[in-house]
Amino acid sequence: MGSYVLDLQEIDQTQVAVVGGKGAHLGELSRIDGVRVPAGFCVTTDAFRQVMADAADAASIDGQLDRLSRLNPDDRDAIRALSAEIRRSLERIVIPADLAAAIAQALTRIGEQAAYAVRSSATAEDLPGASFAGQQDTYLNIVGPAAILEHISRCWASLFTERAVTYRLRNGFDHRKVDMAVVVQQMVFPHAAGILFTAEPVTSNRKVASVEASFGLGEALVSGLVNADVYQVRDGDIVARTVATKQRAIVASPTGGTQEQQIEPARQNEPALTEAQVVQLTQLGRRIEAHFGSPQDIEWCLVDDGFQIVQSRPITTLFPIPETGDQDNHVYVSVGHQQMMTDPMKPFGLSFWQMTTPRPMAEAGGRLFVDVTQLLASPASRAGLVGALGKSDPLIGDALQTVLDRDDFLPSVTDDGPAWTPPGSGSSAAVETDPAIVTELIERTQAAIADAKRDIRATSGSALLDFILADIQEMKRVQFDPRSMQVIMAGMEAAWWLNEHLQEWLGEKNAADTLAQSAPHNVTSEMGLALLDVADVIRPYPKVVAFLHEVGDRDEGFLDKLAELEGGREAAEAIRAYLDRYGMRCVGEIDITRPRWGEHPTALLPMILANVENFESGAGARRFEQGRQEAAKKEQELLECLRALPDGESKAEETKQMIDRLRTFTGYREYPKYGMVSRYFVYKQALVEEAERLVRAGVLREREDIFFLRFQELREVVRTNQVDEELIGQRREAFRSYLALTPPRVLTSDGETIAGTYRRDDLPTGALVGLPVSAGTIEGRARVILDIAEADLEPGDILVTAYTDPSWSPLFVAVAGLVTEVGGLMTHGAVIAREYGLPAVVGVQNATRLIEDGQRIRVNGTDGYVEILPAT
């Protein structure tokens, strides 16, 4: 039938560029033994491109596509108008005679007067990383050659529906690089139809299949017209079953197309499938899944007691499972939720983080996980593990308990080994409450960074990679020095002691939060206050302020241009001094590949300008002193109340010792990570120089290519001056697909994502529950911010975001409270919130979706919940 029309039997899954995603999958399905697919053919993308090129107004369409590519994906009115204009242009195109003849020949072979489904099949559809499901149109029960040709044109035009255009704009797909094929299949008129997921779509469990079924055509389910019967099947057994009341169905209309039909009352509560049919269908689904090599979303029809498959596509929303060399059950805990960086990391960043941390980690979806299976299975260690992780993040603790409550998942272990304790715990009592200890640790870290910066300058090529490998060992020695860990634990344990005992003795909740305000040596809180000092230098010079407002996102030479303005030299010196100390920081800083402030100082400008506008001179010093005084006042109040109790002098003396211990050590909690990312920046600057050498030598196309190699792979590239460009391309594409995935706190080897829940019933109606990490209650305007570069905050606002790492700390000086989706008691956002005295609740699931930007909310950082207040 030529290159314009291909029978489904001629097609396989390698031909996406020719027949689109749907067509390629249907062709491949038709090749699987035991899988029945309705007969049909595909009008190829060659035909679509030829028709577009030959159109009378091709130049006009080309101009429309140019305009379309420049639209903002949020400009719905413009997208709606222009996409409708393009569709009208495509629908006016007359199908050429040679293509019409090829289609007629295909129809004659199958049955010219049969009813057909005419289905869009775009080349960017049903891909592993982006399904595009439902973006283009399908037409059912189309009869006669003329009607089929008309609906083929409509399918071409549906490439430019408003929803399809918006999806491509949001996901970075070029409109010109997405072609449209059309599948024409003989209609089947089923008793029942529905969807089979070979992995449970809510929990992502790969061992549980989910079947949805209803009477008539499957469009009733897709459109949401009816509730479906739902079955869950595991290992051939139905483990859950819900039969819905089905009042309506969609059926074929005698005149063409489809229509709704009422189901007689006696049948409304009948199951659409027998249990034997459900099991048979899931077995068929497992065969299809095995053929494609990944979990599938399968559309099926039951015709004459046999199943026909009308589509199968990969389920793109499942989080990947870490690869193991065994078939055993495993339980994984997210590293990103502990590190406040749940975004995916590039391969170099993943390998580098693992090189610089002591515990082996698994990888999946561009994220890191720790395999806790053995610790969780062992009676000696499980309580300590669940308790420690649950104290940091109750949702992780609850998720792990959920796994423990299952009798058949974890291996049976009866060891009598030592109980598990967090690294550094149990030894903090050996540390004196002496500020000199912290000073010494900081000085030693700074000296080690200076040594690395000096010595790395003399290295390049393979010697550079060897130097970094050796220096990482020194960094780990400093980073995980037992004394450093003891200091951190001393601060944490003092906070826990104070909160526990002061609530018991005085009914005071989370007293340590106030007592920790403006503690010394907190490099992260100092970073936020120091940016206020930078604003003080800039504020007196209106021309400098105006210039900075006009600086573009990528105008990294703006500091040199400042010298031409009055006050510009002083402003540039202040910013450079800030970068000298904090330029190694950035959002997601545990990933060495992320751009640092020192590389892209324009990232600081929104925060600097907000400080210029919202604060007066000296705000940084006043803020620190205010926190110090509030902590001192709280200390005196508590000690006075304690002395009034029985045995009060003893309680007050012990509490005073713990307060001193807290204030001496809690600030150091932030320093080891600062030291680590400082060293990361030293390494990165040298590695980027090496990448530029490889680009000049023609080995790499661009310097960022090194970020899609693992460390050892880069060593080999440097040694051989050869690189696998195809591998880099594949990893770029994989990384892009990972951006759309949400990592779970806890993941099992079955692929099940376990979110955990808060077991609390003491909340106001409708409150959003989380973990209280900084005491106090505040009401204000919620500012939902997902990108720090787009932060537009005013004093009194409450920051609502997915997570905060140290780079967000400069924003904390401008807000009155904090709400995050991810976090724990000792994560960076919690520590800095306490330093600044901001009420904060973290671990609020879906906070950025449940709270709308601009809503008034109340944050209770003492009891751990958020209330959405009525509009006034």
N, C-alpha and C positions, 0 to 999 in steps of 0.2 A: 504493500500500500504506500510505499515511498516514505520519505523522511517527514512528511506532514502528518501521517496517521500510522500508528503502531497498535497492533493487537496486544492485549494484556499479556498473552503468552510469549510475546517477543521481548518483554520488558523485565529487567531485574533492578535491584536496589542501587546499582552503580549509575543509573541513568537519570538521576535527579535533575541534572542540567537540561535534559531532553524532555522529560515528562513531568517534572515537578515532584514534590515530596509525596503527595497522595498517590500519583500514578506509579512512582517507583515502588512504593510499599505494596500496592495492589498487585503489580506485576510479580513482585517477589513472593507474595502470599500465594499466588496461583501456582507457584512452582513447588510448594510444600506438600508432600504426600499427606493425604487425609484432610486437607483444608479445601473447602469448596468456596469459590469466589464467583459471583455472577459474571457471565460473559460480558465482554466489553472491549473498548479500544480507547486510545488516547490521541487527541489532537495535540501535536507537539509544540514546544516552544519555538521551533523553526518556523512553524506556521504563524505563530503570534508575532514574531519579529518581522517576518515578511509582510504581514498585513499592516503592521505599524509603519514600516518603511514605505509601503506603497500608498498609504492613506493620502487623500487629496490635501488634507490639512496637517501633514506630518510636521511641517515647520512650526505650526501653531502649537501642536501637542508638545514638541520639544521645548518650546518657550514656557509652556505651562509647567513642565517638569522642573525646569530651572527655578521657577518661582516657588514651586512646592518644596524643593530641597532647602530653601532658605527660611521656611516658616518655623516658628517656635512651636514645639509640640503641645504647649498649653494654649495656643491661640486657636481655640475651637471654631470660632466663627470663620476665620480665614481658611482653615483647613476644610471646613464643611463646604464653603462656597467654591473653592478652587478644585477640590476633588470631584464635586458634582459636575463642574465644567468639563473636566477631563473625561468623566464617565459618559457624558453626552456625546463628546467627540468620538469615543470608541464605539458607542452603540450605533453611530451613524455609518460606520465603515461597512461596506458591502463585501461579503466574503467572496474571494476570487473563484472563478469557475473551476480551476483545477483542484483547489482545496475542497469545494463543494462536491465535486465528482468523487474524490477520494473518500469523503465522509459517506456519501450515498452508497458507495461500494461496500463499505464496512457495515452499514445498516442492512443492506441486502443479505449479506452473509449471515447475520444474526437473526434478522427478522424485521423488515421495514416497518410493519405496523405494530410491532411490540411497543410496550411502554418502557421508557428509559429514565434513568437518573443522570442529569447533566451536572458535573461537579467540577468546581475550580480546583486546580492543582498548581500552586505557585512553587517556584524553585527555592524559596526561603521558607518552606512549609514542612512541618513534621521533621525538623532537624534535631539532633541530640541536645543542642543548647537553646533552641527557640522553636516552640511548636507552631506558632502562628495559628493555632486551632481556632476555627470560627471567624477568621479574619476575612475570608472570601466567601462567595455564595455557592449554594447548591440548589438545584431545581429538580423536583421529583415528579414522576408520572407524566413525562413529556412524550407526546405521541405524534409521529409524522415527521418527515425530513425537514419541512419548512420550519416547524416549531423547534426542532432540535438545533438548526442553524441559528435561529434567533436567540436561543438560550446559550449557545456557545459564545455569541457576541456579548451577552450579558455577563457571562463568567469572565471574559477578558476585562470588561469594564469594572468588575468587582475587585480587581487588583487595586482600584483607587476608591474603595469605600472609605468613609471617614475613619472608621476604626482601624482599617488596615494601614492607612497613611500614618495615623498617629502612632501606631505600634512600631512602624519602621523608623519614624523620626526618633522615638524614645530609645530605640535599641540600636541606632546607628547604621541602619541598612540603607544603602543607596537605592533610590527608586528605580534608577536605570539598570541596576544589576539584578533586579528581581523580575523574572519573566513568568508568563502564565501559560500553562498547558491546561487542557480540559479533558476530564475523564467522562466517557459516555458508557454507561453500564445498563444492562437490561434490568428493569425493575423486578424486585421480588416483593410479594405481598404476604408478609409474615403474620403468623398467629401472635407472636410476641417478639419483642426486640429490646435491645438495651446495650449496656456497656459492661465490659469486663476489664477490671484492673488486675494485672497479675501481681501487683504489689499494693497493699492496702494504702489508699491515697492519703489518709489522715495521719496515720502513725508511720508510714513509709516501710512497714514490715514486709520484707520481700517474701517471706514464707506464708503470708496470708493473702489470698486472692479475694477480691470483692466483686460481686455480681449485682448489677442493677437491672431490673426487668419490669416491663409493663406490656400491656396489650397493644397491638397495632404497630405502626412504624416508630422507629426510635426517636424521631423528631419530637415526639411528645415529651421525652425526657430531656433532650438537649435544650428545648425551649422553656423548660420549667413548667409545662402545662399540668403535669401530673406528678404525684409522689410515686416513687418506684418501690417495688419489693427489693429488699437488700439482703444479700447472703454473704457471709464470710466463710471461706473454706481454707482449711489448713491440713496438709498431708492427706487430702482426699476425704476429710470429714468436715461437715458443716458445723462450725463452732458458734455461729450467731445467725439469727433469721428474723426478719421483720417483714410481714406481709401488709402492704398498704391498701387503703381503700382507693380504688382506681375508678373514678367516675366518668372519665373521658379518654378517648384515644384519637390519634390522628391516623386516618386511613386514606387510601387512594380515592379520588373523585372520579365518577364515571366520565366526566367531561374533560379530564386532565387535571393535573395538580393534585392537591390534597385538601381534606376537609376534616373538621372535628366531628366526632360521633359519640353520642352518649352510650355508655355501657349499661346494659340492663341491670337493675339492682341485684338480682340473684348472683351475678358474676363479679360484682364490684370487689368483694373481699376474697375472691378465689386467687390463689397464687398463679402468676403468669407462667411459671415453670414448675415441674415436679422436682423433688430433691435429687432424683437420679439424673435429671437433665442438667441441674446446676453442677453436679460433680462432673458430668460428661463435658460440659462447657469449660470448666476450669482445667480439665486435662488437655483439652484442645488448646486453651490459652497457654499452658506450660510448653506445649510443643512449639507454638509460635514464638514464645519468649526465647526458648532455647535456640531457635533458628536465627533470630535477630541479635541474640546475645545481650539483651537488656530488657528490663520490665516494660510491658506494653499496655497501652490504652486501646482496647479492641472494641469496635462496633460490630454487633452480631445480629442476625435475624434467625428466628426459628420458622422454618418452612417445611411442611409435610414431615414433621418429626425429625428433621435434620437441620443442623446449624450451617448457615452461610455467613461468611465473614465479609463485611463491606468496608472495613478499614482497620488498620493497626498502625499505631504511631508510638514512638518512645515516650515514656512519662518523663517530662523534663523537669518536674518539680522535686524529684526525689534527691535527697542528699546522698552522695556517694558513700560507699563503705570502705574503710581502710583494707588494704590487701594484706592477707596473711598466707603463710605457707601451710596452713592446716584447715581442718573442717570443724575445729572446736568453737564453742561459744565464747564470745569476747564482749567486754563492757569497756567503753571508752568515755573519758571525761574531756570536755573541751578546754584547750589551753587558752583560747581567745577570750573566753568568759572570765578567766582569772586575770588575764593581761589587759583587759579593756580594749581589745582590738579584734572584733569578730569579722572584719573584712577579709577577703582572701589575700594570700601573700603570693608573690611571684616565686618561681622555683629557687632562685638564688637566695631570696629572703628566707624561705623555708629551710633550706640546707644550712644557712648561716646561723639561724636561731638554734637549730639543733646542735650545731658545733659548739655553741657557747653556753649551753645549759646541760646539767648533769644527767637528767633523766631521759632515757630513750622515748621517742615519740612516734606515733603513727600519723600518716597523712591521708586526708580525704577532702575533696572539694576545695583545695587550696588552703585548708586549715590544718592545724595540728591538734592531736588528741593524745592523751596518756591512757595506756591500757592498764586498767585497774582490776582486771579479772582476778588475779591471784590474791591481791590484797583484800578484795571483796569476798572471795570464797573462803579465806582463812578465818576461822573463829578468833584467832589471836589478834588479827589486825583490822577486821572489818569495822568494829565499833569505833576505833580511833579514826579510821579513814572517813566514815560517814559523819562522825561528830565534827571533825575538823573542817571538812568541805561544807557541811551543813551550817556551821557557824559563819563561814565566809559567805555562802550563798545557799539559803534554805531550799531553793528550788533544785539545786544539784543534790543536796542531801536527801530530799524527798524522792527524787528520781532514782537515786541509788537504792533507797529503801524499797521502792516499787519492785526493783529487780530482785532484791533479797527476799521479798515476800512470795516470789514465784519458786515453787519447789523444784522445778525441773530445768532451770536455765544454767545455773552455775555448777561447776564441777564440785564433787563431794570431797572436801578436804578436812582432815582431822588432826592437823599439826598442832604442836604445842609450842610454837615459836614465840618470840617476844612480841609484845603488842606494838602496833605501828604508832609512831608519833610524827608530827610534822617536822621537817628539817629545822634544827636549831632549838626545838622546844625542849623543855625540861632542864636546860642548863643556864637559863638567864639569871638565876639567883647568884651565880658566881660573879656577875658583873657588878662592880661598885657603882653607886650613883655619883659618877664623877664626870663633869662636862669635858674634862681633858681627854677622856677615852674617845668621844665623838670627834673632837678636834684632830686627834692623832689619826683616826681612820680616814677622815676627809683629806688631810694633808698627804697621807700615803697614796690615796687614789689619785690625787692631782699630780703627784710626782710620777706615778706610773704612766699617766696619760701623756705628760710632757716627754717622758723617755720614748714612748711609742711614736709620738709626733716627730721627734728629732731623728730617730733611727730609721723610720720608714722612708725618709727623703732619699736615702742612698740606694734604694732598691728599685728594681723594675723587672719585667719579664717573669720567668719562673722564680727568681729570687724573691720577688714581691709576694707571690703566693706562699712560698715557703716561710717568709718572715711572718706573714699574717697567721699561718697555722701555728707557729711557735709562740707568737705573742698572745694568741687566744688562750693558751695555757696559762700565761701570766695573768691575763685578765680574769680567768676563772679562779685562779688562786686568790686574787684580791676580792673578786665578787662574792665568792662563797667561803671566805675566811670565817672560821668558827666564831671568832670574836665579833665580827660584823653581824652574823646571824644571831648571836646572843643579845646584842644591843637591840636589834629589831624586835626580837621576842620579848625582851624586857619591857619595851614600850607597850607592846600589845597586851602582855599579861597584866601590866599595871592598869591599863584601861579596863580590862575585863574584871580585875579585882575591884576597882572603884565602882563600876556599874553594879556589880553583884552586891557588894557590901552596903553601899549607900542606899540602894533600893530596899535592902533588908532592914537597915537601921533607921532610915529616914523617909522611906517611900519615895525617894528621889530617882526618877528614871533617867538613864543615860547621862549621868552627871559628868562623866569624863569628856563628853563632847565640848562643853563649855570650858572645862579645865585645860583642854588642849589648845585653845585659841592662841595664836601668835607665839607658838613654841619656837625656840631658836633652831637654826640649822635646817629648816625645811626649804630645800632649794626650789621646790616646785611652787610653793606659795610665794616665796621671794620673787620668783620669776614674774608672777602677775603684778606684784606691787612695783617691780622695777619698770614695767611697761608704763605704769602711771607716771613714773619719773621721766621717762622719755617724752611723754605727752606734755609734761611741764616745760621742757626745753622748747618744744615746737609751738605751743599755744600762743606765745606773744607775737608770732610772725604770721600775719594773715596771708601773705603771698605764699609762704611755705605751705600753709594749710590748704590753700586753693590748689597749688601745684600737686600736692599729694592726692587730692580728690580726683585729679585728672590722670593719674598714673595708671597705665593699663596693667592687666594681670601678668603679662610677660615682659614688661619693661624693666628688666632687672638692672639696667644701667642708671636707674633714676637717682641713685645716691650721688653719682658723679655730677649730674645735672643740677643738683641742689646748690652747688657752690656759687652759681650765678645769681642767687636770690639773697636778699637781706635775711640774715638768720639761717641761711641754708647750710653754711659750714657747720654751725653749732648743731643743727638738726641731724646732719649726716654723721657727725662724730658721735652723737648720742645713740643713733640707731646702730652704727657700727660697733660701739662699745657693748650694746645689748647683744648683738649677734656674736661678738667674741665670747660671751659667756653662755648664751642660750641658742646659738645658731645651729646646734646639732639636733634640736628638737623639731618635731613635726607631728601631724596626725598619723597614727599608726606606726610609731617610731620603732617598734620591735622588728619591723620589716626594713632591713637595711636598704632596700631598693626605693623606698619612699623619698620624695624630694624634701630636703631639709630647709629650714628657714634660711640658713646660710647660703643655700643654693638659689632659693626663690624668696628673697626678703619681701617681695610685694605681698606675700601671704600675711605679713604683720600689719599692713597698712589699715585694713578695716578696723582692727582692734585699737591701733594707735589713734586713729581719727575719732573713734567712739569715745575714747578716754579724753581727748581734747575737748570734745563737745559736752560730755556729761559730768566732768569733774573739775574742781578748782585746784590751783597749785597746792602742792604739799599733801594731796590726798593719800598717797602711798604711806607716808610716815604716820599720818593721822590714823589710817586704817589699822596699821600694825599696833600702834599704841592703844587704840580703843580695844582691840582684842586682848592685849596684855592686861589692861585694867579690868576688863570683864572677867578674865580668868582669875585674877587676883581677888576680885570682889567675891566671886563664887567660892573660892577657896576659904576666905574668911567666914562667909556665911555658913558653910558646911561645917567647919571646925567648931564654930560657936554652938551650932545645933548639936553636934556630937558631944561636946563637953557637958551639955545639960542632961545627957542620958546616964543611966547606970553604967559604971565603969567607963565614963565618958572620956577621961583623960587618956586612958589606954587606947580607946578607939580613935581619938583625935590624933594621937601621936603616930599610930600605925597608918592612918589615912594620910597624914602629912608626908610621911616617908614615901607613900605610893604616888602622891601628887608630884613630889619632887622627881621621882623616878620617871613618871609619865612625861613631865615637861623636859627633862634632860634627854630622853631617848626617842620620844615619838617623832620628832622632826627628822631624825636620821633615816626613818623608814623610806623616804623618797630618794636618798642619796645614791645607793648602789645602782639603781636604774639610770640615774643621771650619769654616773661614771661609765656605765656600760654603753649608753648611746653616744657619749662623748668619744669613746674609743671606736665605736661603729663609724662615726663620721671621719675619723682619721683614716680608717681602712677604706671607706667609700671614696674619699677624695683621691686616694692613690689608685684604687681600682678603676675609677672613671678615667683617669689619665692613661692607664694601661689600655682601656677600651678604645680610647681615641687613637692610640698608637695602632691598634688592630684595624681600626677603620681606615687610617691612612695607608696601611699595608694591604688593604683590599680584602682582609680576612672577614671582617664584619661589615654589614651594610650600614648600621648605626650603632652608637655606643650602648644604647639601652638593650641591645641584643644580649648582652652578658647577663641581664637580669632573668632571662628565660633559660639559663644554664644553671646547673648545680655547681657548687664550688669545685668539686673534683673534675667536673666536665670542663670548667673554665681553665683549670690547671693544664688539662690536656690540650685545649685550644691554644693556649699560650706557648706550650711546648712544641706543638706541631705546625702552628699557623694554618690549621684546617678546622672548619666548622660545619656542622650539619644544619644547613639552613632550613630544611624541611622540618626537622625537629623543633627548631625555634618557632616556626610558623604554627605548628600544631599546638605548642604550649601557649602561644599568644591566644589562639582561639579557645583553648581550654580555660585559660584564665578569665577571658571575657565571659564565658558561660558560667563560671563560678560566681561572678559578681551578682547574679540574680538569685543565688541560693542563700537561705538563712541557716546558719549552722545551729545544731542542737546543743544543749548543755550536756546531755548524755545520749550516747549512740550505742547500739548493740550490733553485733555481727550479722544479725538478721536484717539490718537496715532500719530497725525501729528507732525512731527519735522519741525520747522520753523527756517531756518538758518539766514535770514536777508541778506540785501545787502547794499553796500556802494553806496549812491546816488551821484556819482561824475563823471564828464566828463572832468576834467581838467588834465588828466594824459597822459604821453607819451604812444604811441602805444605799446601794449604788456606788460605794467607795471602791477605788482601785487599790488593791493591796500590794505592798512591797516590803522591802527591808528597811527599817529605820536606821540611818547611819549618822545623822547629825540632828540633835534635838532642837525642838522649837516648832512653832506653827506660824505659817505666813500665808496671806492671801495676796493674789496679784494676777497680772495678765500672763497667760502662758505663751511663751514663744517657742514653737516647735521648730527646731533647727537640726537638719541632717548634715549640713555642710558648714564647717566653721567659717568658710570664706563668705557665706551669705548671712552671717549673724548680724542682726539689726536689733540691738538691745538698748533699752533705756533703764535707768535706775528704778528698781521696784519690780522689774519683770522676773518671771520664773522660767528658768531654762529647762526645756523638755527635749531630750534627745535620746538616741539609741545607746550611746556609751560616751564616756569622756576619758581620755588619757591625759598625761601631763600637758600636752599642747593646748588643751582647752582652758587651763587654769587662768590665763589672762582675762577670759570672759567672766570669771567668777567675781571679779571685783565690781562688776556692773549689775549683778543680779541679786535678787532677794531670796531665792531658793532654787533647788535643783531636783529634777525628776529624771531618772534614766531607766532604760529597759534592762540594762546589764550592770552588774556591780555587786560588791560585797562590802563587809565592814572595813576591810583594810585596803581596798582598791583606791587608786589615786583620787578619783572624784570624791570619795567619802572622806579621805584624809584632808583634802584641801577644803571641803565644805566645813569640816569641823574647825580647821585653822581660821577660816573667815567668819565662822559663826552663822553659816547659812543652813536653815532647815533643809534636810535632804532625805529623799526616799529613792532607793535604787531597786533594781530587779522588778520593776513594774511591767509585766508582760504587755506588749503591744501599746505602750504608752503613747508613742508617736502617732498611732492610728486612732486610738480611743479619745485622745485629747486633741481638740482642734486649735490651730494657731489663733491666738487672740481671745480665747475663752478665759473667763476668770476661774481660777482654781484655788483650792486651799490645800496646802501641803503640811501634813502632820509628821514631822521628822522625829517625834518622840515615840509615837505608836506605830508609825509605818504605813500610812495610807494617804491617798489623794482623793479629794472630792471635787467634782465639777460643779461649779456654782451656777445658779440660774442667771440668765442675762438680766441686766438692770436697765 
